[in-house]
Amino acid sequence: MTPAALAALHARVFTTPRPWSAAEFAALMGGPGVYVLGDPLGFVMGRAIAGEAEVLTLAVAPEARRQGVARGLMARFENNALEKHAETAFLEVAEDNSAAIHLYLSLGYTEAGRRRGYFAPPQGPRQGPRRDAIVMTKALVKTD
């Protein structure tokens, strides 16, 4: 997927935190260990380096939600991370994103901590307080 396609889907999915631009996706894609897996219905962008894998962002088109797309993307993310010799995975999720938290818990991720005020409020007249990020981790294990 191109940075423009990633940004377009990200904009359909996220309002807070704000969606990333094509330029931001392009810059991330040029970084060490960064990879993108997916298709027009959803994608996961991750990074695997120094024995750790990080989910940078996961986006699923609204019309494709609750159909196993995110679960499949996360499986691909973890398999790719294992191929890159990652032993653990981690991610940050907004404390009020109950659907994502439920997904990650069901995949074996556990809460490891919080980043206070990590997510900025939405822009515009209805700004609210900054939201915490829940840091979640999982040991990656090869299954045969």
N, C-alpha and C positions, 0 to 999 in steps of 0.2 A: 504494500500500500504506500502511496505517496504521502509526503507530509501534508499536502493539501487535503487529501481524502481523510487522513487521520484527524486533522483539525475540524473538518466538516462534521464527522461523526461525533467527535468530542463535544462540539458546540450543540449538537442535538441532545446530548445526554446530560451535560453539566451546566448548571447556572452558578452553583457554589460548590466547591471553589470554581472560580471562573474557568471557562474552557481555554485550552492552550491554543496558541496560534500555529500556523504552518511553519513559521520561522522557528518557534520554540521546539516543535517536533523535529525539524531538520537539524537543529543544533544538538538535541539529545541523541538523535540517530547517529551522529558522528562521534559520539563518545565511546570510550572503551567498554567492551562487554555488553553493549546495548543491543537488544533485538526486539522485533515486532512480529507477533503472530496473529493471524486473523484474516478476516474477509470483510466485505461491506456490511455485514450484520453485527460484527463485533471484533474487537482486537484487545490484546494485552501487550503492553510495552514493559519490558523488564531489562534488568541489568544483572549480569553474573560476573563477579570479579572477586579474587582473593578468598574463595571458599564460601562466599555468600551470594544469594540472589535476592533482588529487590523488585517487587512489582511497582513500577513507576506510575502506571495508570491502567485501568481496565474500563472499557466502554462497550456497552451492548445497546444496539438500536432499540428504542422503545417497543416497536412491534415484534421484536424477537425475544423479549424478556420472558422469563419463566418457562423456557423451552430447553434449558440445559446448555445454552451457548456459553455463559460465563463459566460454568463447571468444566466444560470441555476446554475452554481457553486456559483455565488454571491448570488443568492436567498437562496441556501442551507446554505451558510455562515451566512447570516443575520438571518435566522430562527434559526440556532443553537445558534447564539449569543443571540438572544432573550430568548431562553430556558435557557441560562446561566445568564439571568437578565442584559444583556448589554442594555444600553439606547442609546449609540452612537457608531458609527463605524468610523474608520479612516484608511487611507492607505497613502503610499508614491508612487508616480509614476514619472518616468523620464520625464523631461520636453519635450523631443523630441519623446515620445511614444504616438503619436496622436491617434492611434487606441484605446489604453487603456483609454486615457483621454476621448475620445468620449463615450466609453462604460460607464465609471463611471458617467459622466455627465448625460447620458440617464437614469441611475439608481437612480438619485437624489442626487448624491454626489456633493458637492460644494468645491471650492478652499478655504482653510483656511489659507494658508501660503506657505512658501518655505523654504527648507533647502538648503542653498547655498553650492555647491560643494559636495553634498551628494554621488553621484555616481561616482566611479572611472572610468577613461578612460579604453578602452580595452587594453589588454597587447599586446606587440609585437612592430613591427617597425612602425605601424600606430597609435601610441598613440595620443590622442587628449586631450582637456581640460576636467576637471571634469565637470559633469553635475548637474544641480540643480534637486532637487526632489520637486514636487508639493505635498503638504499635502492636502488631501481631506477628508471631513467629511460628515456624514449623521446621522440624528436622526433616530433611529430605532423605528418603531411603529408596534404593533401587528395588523394584519388584520384578520378579521374572515370571 
